[in-house]
Amino acid sequence: MLTAPWLDGLRLGEPISAVPLEGGYASKTFRVRTTRGRTVVVKTQDDVPADLYALEADGLDALRTPGGFAVPSVLRVTPTYIVLTDLGTSEPSPTYWEDAGRALALQHQRTADRFGYYRDNYLGVLAQRNPWTTDGHAFFAEHRLLRYLEEPNCHRQLPAEDRRRLERVAHRLGELIPPQRPSLLHGDLWHGNLLPDLTGRPALIDPAVYYGWPEAELATLLIYNQVSPVLFKAYEEVHPLTSGWRGRLPLLHLRELLCITAHSPDRPETVAEISSILKDFD
């Protein structure tokens, strides 16, 4: 029987096994089974910011949208671990991608009058700065692109010319990206954070929430080519997009690529991708 304190006082039984799960940059993640036949998901790590799991819990709560995605409930949160209900996993339902597209469109219909969020949080283990900002182009330029130039791994790996290109492109966002109303974003919606629950319904995990451009969310979701086009068709039926949105996605995906570079001391393939995108939009 495990001796970790994860489930103490939760009346779920004693933990008897912990099976590692894939995914997540900052944490070790386990599906924990108890003596009462229950399962929960535990994410844990000692060397993380003290408020990382509390802010993850806040993001999960923010994403609960009637008729939207399944989202795990938070059973316990501490500075070194978080305990979540286990949504399980199964084969996607026959309407999975259509349901996911509509759920994302419903989420993006939750809007604010400014860009940002009521508090800063994290993308990976690096701070995601979310000051309330009325200008979406200024917000994305300063807090989603240029902020990574100060990170040591980015400064070291990005050639000087690419750093200059990034500054030029960031200051031209008003020419390149059409105005969009601030929508509630998951904030890190790559395909690994979208998965079917036990019923085959689309579910979300590992948020980095803020109010931002819907196209920025779609950029991360589409760019890896792991998502059915049915999702985007269903999305546009509920939440139409401005013409040309697909061509803008590589530019918006720069934020994710910069974050990946900032987390690692050696990402030559990611740096090459950043350089290619910057050349296309400079």
Secondary structure, 3 states (H helix, E strand, C coil): CCCCCCCCCCCCCCEEEEEEECCCCCCEEEEEEECCCCEEEEEECCCCCCCHHHHHHHHHHHCCCCCCCECCCEEEECCCEEEEECCCCCCCCCCHHHHHHHHHHHHHCCECCCEECCCCEEECCEEECCCCECCHHHHHHHHHHHHHHHCHHHHHHCCHHHHHHHHHHHHCHHHHCCCCCCEEECCCCCHHHEEECCCCCEEECCCCCEEECHHHHHHHHHHCCCCCHHHHHHHHHHCCCCCCHHHHHHHHCHHHHHHHHHHCCCCHHHHHHHHHHHHHHC
